[in-house]
Amino acid sequence: MRRSTATFSGTVLALLLTAALLAPAAAAAPPGIPDAATARAELAALTVAPPGSMAGYSRRLFPHWTSRDGCSTREEVLKRDGEGVTVDADCRPVSGTWYSPYDDVTVPASSRVDIDHVVPLAEAWRSGADAWTTDRREAFANDLGRPQLIAASAASNRSKGDQDPAEWQPRAAAYHCTYGKMWVRAKYHWQLTIDDAERTALREMLSTC
């Protein structure tokens, strides 16, 4: 009986360890994500307007990945959103894993991780950032205080491009609520406009919360 009990206990422990290893990773959680009710109120407060022109746009007008305390914005997000991240003397991640909530995959190397601007720079440009100063565009492109930057798989980020939620949504449907809340908060804080199709898509995403 003792041998059977020990065998049973060992089997249970092995199953528990296996379940822990196979459990989905926790999604990266940028700061400042509002609750659903707040996001709906902020969405209602946004100005609706047709997208502006892309004339004059360049990513260089949004200085990004600036450094502070020896780490670039990209490196700060990699440290924040990764698991088991270690960095070298220059703040470059040398180990770790990164869960990409957009497509529900875990990325084992920082070289395969992109830092997504939740509201893309080009989208911001045609939503009002074309009239900003360079300093304001730089602050937007490096915003660590709100849900505007998140680590994602390179594949998901590049499939998104500069599209808004009417044109692109995360492949992982379970993340639509969070993505919608992040998008709304970024546009609300930075006083950017939305178009009709974008607003409709965001309402649908928030309805999943």
C-alpha positions in Angstrom: 0.0 0.0 0.0 2.8 2.4 0.8 4.5 1.7 -2.5 1.2 2.3 -4.3 0.6 5.5 -2.5 4.1 6.8 -3.3 3.6 5.8 -6.9 0.3 7.6 -7.1 1.8 10.7 -5.5 4.7 10.7 -7.9 2.3 10.4 -10.9 0.2 13.3 -9.6 3.3 15.4 -9.1 4.5 14.6 -12.7 1.1 15.5 -14.1 1.1 18.8 -12.2 4.5 19.7 -13.4 3.6 18.9 -17.0 0.4 21.0 -16.8 2.5 23.9 -15.4 4.9 23.6 -18.3 2.2 23.5 -20.9 0.0 26.2 -19.4 -0.2 29.3 -21.6 2.2 32.2 -20.8 0.8 35.3 -19.2 0.2 38.0 -21.7 2.4 41.1 -21.6 0.6 43.9 -19.8 1.6 47.4 -20.6 0.7 50.0 -18.0 -2.5 52.0 -18.0 -4.9 49.7 -19.7 -8.4 51.0 -18.7 -11.3 48.8 -17.6 -14.0 48.2 -20.2 -16.4 50.8 -18.9 -13.7 53.5 -19.0 -12.6 52.5 -22.5 -16.2 52.8 -23.7 -16.5 56.3 -22.2 -13.1 57.3 -23.7 -14.2 55.9 -27.1 -17.4 58.0 -27.0 -15.3 61.1 -26.3 -13.0 60.7 -29.3 -13.4 63.1 -32.2 -14.6 61.3 -35.4 -13.0 62.5 -38.6 -11.9 61.1 -41.9 -8.2 60.0 -42.0 -5.8 62.8 -42.9 -3.3 62.8 -45.7 0.0 60.9 -45.6 1.7 63.8 -47.3 5.0 64.5 -45.7 5.0 61.5 -43.4 8.3 59.8 -42.4 9.1 57.6 -39.5 12.1 59.9 -38.9 9.6 62.5 -37.8 8.8 60.3 -34.8 12.3 59.8 -33.1 11.9 56.4 -31.4 13.9 54.0 -29.3 15.5 56.8 -27.5 17.7 56.0 -24.5 17.4 56.7 -20.8 19.5 55.3 -18.0 21.5 53.4 -20.5 18.6 51.4 -22.0 16.7 52.2 -25.2 12.9 52.2 -25.2 13.0 48.9 -27.1 15.2 47.4 -24.5 12.9 48.7 -21.7 9.9 47.0 -23.2 11.8 43.8 -23.8 12.7 43.7 -20.1 9.2 44.5 -19.0 7.3 42.1 -21.2 9.7 39.1 -21.2 10.1 36.2 -18.8 13.5 35.3 -17.4 15.2 38.2 -19.3 18.9 38.8 -18.7 20.8 41.7 -20.3 24.4 42.4 -21.0 26.4 45.5 -19.9 24.8 47.5 -22.7 21.2 46.5 -21.7 20.8 44.1 -24.7 18.7 41.0 -23.8 20.9 37.9 -24.0 18.3 35.4 -22.8 14.6 35.2 -22.1 11.2 34.4 -23.7 8.5 36.7 -24.9 4.8 35.8 -25.1 3.1 37.5 -28.0 -0.6 38.0 -27.1 -1.5 39.0 -30.7 -1.0 35.5 -32.0 -0.7 33.4 -28.8 2.9 32.3 -29.4 6.0 32.4 -27.3 9.1 33.8 -28.9 12.5 32.4 -27.7 14.8 35.1 -28.9 14.7 38.9 -28.7 15.8 39.2 -32.3 12.5 37.7 -33.3 10.5 40.2 -31.2 9.2 43.5 -32.5 8.0 46.3 -30.3 4.7 47.3 -31.6 3.3 50.8 -31.5 -0.3 49.9 -30.6 -1.4 53.0 -32.5 1.1 52.9 -35.4 3.1 56.0 -36.2 1.6 56.4 -39.6 -1.9 56.0 -38.2 -1.1 58.7 -35.6 0.1 61.0 -38.4 -3.2 60.8 -40.3 -5.1 61.1 -37.0 -3.6 64.5 -36.0 0.1 63.9 -35.2 1.0 65.7 -38.5 0.4 68.9 -36.7 2.5 68.0 -33.6 6.0 69.2 -32.8 8.8 66.8 -33.1 9.1 66.7 -29.3 5.5 65.6 -29.0 5.9 62.9 -31.7 9.0 61.6 -29.9 7.1 61.4 -26.6 4.4 59.4 -28.4 6.8 57.1 -30.1 8.5 56.2 -26.7 5.5 56.2 -24.4 6.2 53.8 -21.6 3.6 55.2 -19.3 0.5 54.1 -21.3 -0.5 51.0 -23.3 1.1 52.2 -26.5 4.1 49.8 -26.7 4.1 46.1 -26.4 6.4 43.2 -27.3 4.9 41.0 -30.1 6.1 38.4 -32.6 7.7 40.0 -35.6 5.3 38.1 -37.8 2.2 39.6 -36.1 3.6 43.1 -36.0 4.5 43.1 -39.6 1.1 41.7 -40.7 -0.5 44.6 -38.8 1.6 47.3 -40.5 0.0 50.7 -40.0 -3.6 49.4 -40.1 -6.3 50.4 -37.7 -8.8 47.9 -36.0 -11.2 48.2 -38.9 -8.5 46.6 -41.1 -6.5 44.5 -38.7 -7.1 42.8 -35.3 -5.0 40.3 -33.4 -5.3 36.7 -34.6 -5.9 35.6 -31.0 -9.6 36.5 -30.6 -9.4 36.3 -26.8 -7.1 39.4 -26.9 -9.5 41.6 -28.8 -10.9 43.2 -25.7 -7.5 44.1 -24.3 -6.3 45.4 -27.7 -9.4 47.5 -28.1 -8.9 49.0 -24.6 -5.2 49.8 -25.3 -6.0 51.4 -28.7 -8.7 53.6 -27.2 -6.5 54.7 -24.3 -3.6 55.7 -26.5 -5.9 57.7 -28.9 -7.7 59.3 -26.0 -4.6 60.3 -24.1 -2.9 61.7 -27.2 -6.0 63.4 -28.5 -6.0 61.6 -31.8 -9.1 61.3 -34.0 -10.8 58.1 -35.2 -12.8 57.4 -38.4 -16.2 55.8 -38.6 -15.1 52.3 -39.5 -12.5 52.4 -36.8 -15.1 53.4 -34.2 -17.4 50.6 -35.2 -14.6 48.0 -35.0 -13.6 49.3 -31.6 -17.1 49.1 -30.3 -17.3 45.5 -31.4 -14.0 44.7 -29.8 -15.0 46.2 -26.5 -18.3 44.3 -26.6 -16.2 41.1 -26.1 -15.0 42.3 -22.7 
